[in-house]
Amino acid sequence: MPPGRRPTEPAAAPDAPAGFAGEVPELAWLRRAEAHGVPVAPMAVVPPQVEADFYRWNNLPERIEALLAELDPRDPDEDDVEDLLPTVAAWVRDHALLDAVVDTFYDALGGLPSRLTVRRPGAPGSPAVRGRPALIAVKRVWADDWLLAPSLARAHDGRGWLPAPRPVLIHAADLRADPAVAAAAARALGRPIRAWSDPEGRLARLDLG
């Protein structure tokens, strides 16, 4: 997962620009801004397949299904859900990744600064230090899908209990809201946005809302 590697997903995200089908909206728009000459901060992208493989290698789909088997996802008892979700989150945080994946992850962080932000596209993320703390932060991001609100939202929407794998972005910490970068990106993208830049003034996060 070298910096800038494009994740592969089965279908275009609703707001993804033409030519970037298959990517979640923020990542697709970042790539489009870069293609139009806006400097984008170096970042590593943990592809969705890494998360999917992690679940599969650790038999998590089967274990989660067994744990939540007594719950009706269409109308679950929220107290019962809240009691069981910490167990699932702990499984995600505590299970190991394959050594080859860990080595590739550390290699991908090699060109990034020591102080990082680890986040899902569209979210502000949390700070981490390059190396093992960043790896732990990725798993913490995955585990956050098992908080009560997103878990109930998936169930109520008919998506089931398991979250869909999504990319994780890792880039410099200390971002700042940057009107100048936002204006440049808005001109490139043809729509108003909010933007945050890294300490070098490069686009690192954008919000289309």
C-alpha positions as CSV (number, residue, x, y, z in Angstrom):
1,M,0.0,0.0,0.0
2,P,2.5,2.7,-1.1
3,P,1.4,6.3,-0.8
4,G,-1.1,7.2,-3.4
5,R,-2.1,3.7,-4.3
6,R,-5.6,3.6,-5.6
7,P,-8.0,1.3,-3.7
8,T,-10.4,-0.9,-5.6
9,E,-14.1,-1.0,-4.8
10,P,-17.0,-2.6,-6.6
11,A,-18.9,0.4,-7.7
12,A,-18.6,4.2,-8.1
13,A,-19.3,6.3,-5.0
14,P,-22.3,8.6,-5.4
15,D,-20.3,11.8,-5.6
16,A,-17.2,10.4,-7.3
17,P,-16.2,12.5,-10.3
18,A,-16.1,11.0,-13.7
19,G,-12.9,9.0,-14.4
20,F,-12.5,8.1,-10.7
21,A,-15.2,5.4,-10.4
22,G,-14.9,3.0,-7.6
23,E,-13.4,5.5,-5.1
24,V,-15.0,7.0,-2.0
25,P,-15.9,10.7,-2.7
26,E,-13.2,12.5,-0.8
27,L,-10.4,10.3,-2.1
28,A,-11.7,10.6,-5.7
29,W,-11.9,14.4,-5.4
30,L,-8.4,14.6,-4.0
31,R,-7.1,12.7,-7.0
32,R,-9.0,14.9,-9.3
33,A,-7.7,18.1,-7.7
34,E,-4.1,16.7,-8.0
35,A,-4.8,15.8,-11.7
36,H,-5.7,19.5,-12.2
37,G,-2.5,20.8,-10.7
38,V,-3.4,21.3,-7.0
39,P,-0.5,20.1,-4.8
40,V,-1.8,17.3,-2.6
41,A,0.0,16.2,0.5
42,P,1.8,12.8,0.5
43,M,-0.4,10.2,2.0
44,A,-0.6,6.4,2.4
45,V,-3.9,4.7,1.5
46,V,-4.8,1.5,3.3
47,P,-7.0,-0.1,0.6
48,P,-10.4,-1.7,1.6
49,Q,-9.0,-5.1,0.6
50,V,-6.6,-5.0,3.6
51,E,-9.6,-4.6,5.9
52,A,-11.6,-7.3,4.2
53,D,-8.6,-9.7,4.3
54,F,-8.1,-9.0,8.0
55,Y,-11.7,-9.9,8.8
56,R,-11.5,-13.1,6.7
57,W,-8.1,-14.3,8.1
58,N,-9.4,-13.9,11.6
59,N,-12.8,-15.6,10.9
60,L,-14.5,-12.4,12.1
61,P,-17.6,-12.6,9.9
62,E,-18.5,-16.0,11.2
63,R,-17.7,-15.1,14.8
64,I,-19.7,-11.9,14.6
65,E,-22.6,-13.7,13.0
66,A,-22.6,-16.2,15.8
67,L,-22.3,-13.6,18.5
68,L,-25.2,-11.5,17.1
69,A,-27.3,-14.4,16.0
70,E,-30.1,-13.8,18.5
71,L,-30.5,-10.1,17.4
72,D,-33.0,-9.2,14.8
73,P,-31.1,-6.6,12.6
74,R,-34.4,-5.1,11.4
75,D,-35.6,-4.4,15.0
76,P,-32.8,-5.1,17.5
77,D,-33.0,-4.4,21.2
78,E,-30.5,-1.5,21.6
79,D,-29.5,-2.6,25.1
80,D,-28.6,-6.0,23.8
81,V,-26.7,-4.5,20.9
82,E,-24.8,-2.2,23.2
83,D,-23.8,-5.1,25.4
84,L,-22.3,-7.1,22.6
85,L,-20.6,-4.5,20.4
86,P,-17.6,-4.0,22.7
87,T,-16.7,-7.7,22.2
88,V,-16.6,-7.2,18.4
89,A,-14.6,-4.0,18.7
90,A,-12.1,-5.8,20.9
91,W,-11.7,-8.6,18.4
92,V,-10.9,-6.0,15.7
93,R,-8.4,-4.1,17.9
94,D,-6.7,-7.2,19.3
95,H,-6.3,-9.5,16.3
96,A,-3.1,-9.4,14.4
97,L,-2.4,-8.6,10.8
98,L,-0.1,-10.8,8.7
99,D,3.6,-10.0,9.0
100,A,3.8,-9.2,5.3
101,V,0.9,-6.7,5.6
102,V,2.6,-5.1,8.6
103,D,5.9,-4.8,6.7
104,T,4.2,-3.2,3.7
105,F,2.4,-0.8,5.9
106,Y,5.6,0.4,7.6
107,D,7.3,0.7,4.2
108,A,4.4,2.9,3.0
109,L,4.9,5.3,5.9
110,G,8.6,5.7,5.2
111,G,8.2,9.0,3.4
112,L,5.7,10.5,5.7
113,P,6.4,12.8,8.7
114,S,6.7,11.3,12.2
115,R,3.4,12.9,13.4
116,L,0.4,11.6,11.5
117,T,-3.3,11.7,11.2
118,V,-5.1,8.4,10.6
119,R,-8.7,8.7,9.3
120,R,-11.5,7.5,7.1
121,P,-12.2,9.7,4.1
122,G,-14.7,12.3,5.1
123,A,-13.6,12.3,8.7
124,P,-11.1,14.4,10.7
125,G,-9.3,11.4,12.1
126,S,-7.0,11.0,15.1
127,P,-3.3,11.7,15.7
128,A,-0.7,8.9,15.8
129,V,3.1,8.6,15.6
130,R,4.6,6.9,12.5
131,G,5.3,3.2,13.1
132,R,3.4,0.8,15.4
133,P,1.2,3.6,16.9
134,A,-0.1,4.4,13.4
135,L,-0.8,0.7,12.8
136,I,-2.8,0.5,16.0
137,A,-4.6,3.7,15.0
138,V,-5.7,2.0,11.7
139,K,-7.2,-0.9,13.7
140,R,-8.9,1.6,16.0
141,V,-10.5,3.3,13.0
142,W,-11.8,-0.2,11.9
143,A,-13.1,-0.9,15.4
144,D,-15.0,2.4,15.4
145,D,-17.4,0.9,12.9
146,W,-18.6,-1.1,15.9
147,L,-19.7,1.9,17.9
148,L,-23.5,1.8,18.6
149,A,-24.6,4.5,16.2
150,P,-23.0,3.2,13.0
151,S,-23.9,-0.4,13.9
152,L,-27.6,0.5,14.3
153,A,-27.5,2.6,11.2
154,R,-26.3,-0.4,9.1
155,A,-28.9,-2.7,10.7
156,H,-31.8,-0.2,10.2
157,D,-30.7,0.4,6.6
158,G,-30.8,-3.2,5.7
159,R,-27.0,-3.5,5.3
160,G,-26.6,-6.1,8.1
161,W,-24.1,-6.0,10.9
162,L,-20.8,-6.2,9.0
163,P,-19.4,-2.9,7.8
164,A,-18.3,-2.5,4.2
165,P,-14.5,-2.2,3.9
166,R,-13.4,1.3,3.2
167,P,-10.0,2.9,2.8
168,V,-8.0,4.6,5.5
169,L,-5.9,7.7,4.8
170,I,-2.7,8.5,6.6
171,H,-1.0,11.9,6.2
172,A,0.7,14.7,8.1
173,A,-0.8,15.9,11.3
174,D,-1.2,19.6,12.1
175,L,-3.6,20.4,9.3
176,R,-5.1,23.8,9.1
177,A,-8.2,25.2,7.4
178,D,-6.8,26.9,4.3
179,P,-9.0,29.3,2.3
180,A,-6.3,29.8,-0.4
181,V,-6.0,26.0,-1.0
182,A,-9.8,25.7,-0.9
183,A,-10.1,28.4,-3.6
184,A,-7.5,26.7,-5.8
185,A,-9.2,23.3,-5.4
186,A,-12.7,24.8,-6.0
187,R,-11.5,26.2,-9.3
188,A,-10.0,22.8,-10.3
189,L,-13.1,20.8,-9.2
190,G,-15.7,23.3,-10.3
191,R,-17.5,23.3,-7.0
192,P,-17.1,25.0,-3.6
193,I,-15.3,23.0,-0.9
194,R,-13.7,23.4,2.4
195,A,-10.0,22.4,2.5
196,W,-7.2,21.7,5.0
197,S,-3.6,21.9,4.1
198,D,-0.5,20.3,5.6
199,P,2.4,22.4,7.0
200,E,3.8,22.7,3.5
201,G,0.6,24.2,2.2
202,R,-0.5,21.1,0.2
203,L,-4.1,19.9,0.1
204,A,-4.6,17.0,2.6
205,R,-8.3,17.0,3.4
206,L,-11.4,18.4,1.7
207,D,-15.1,18.5,2.6
208,L,-17.7,18.8,-0.2
209,G,-20.5,19.6,2.3
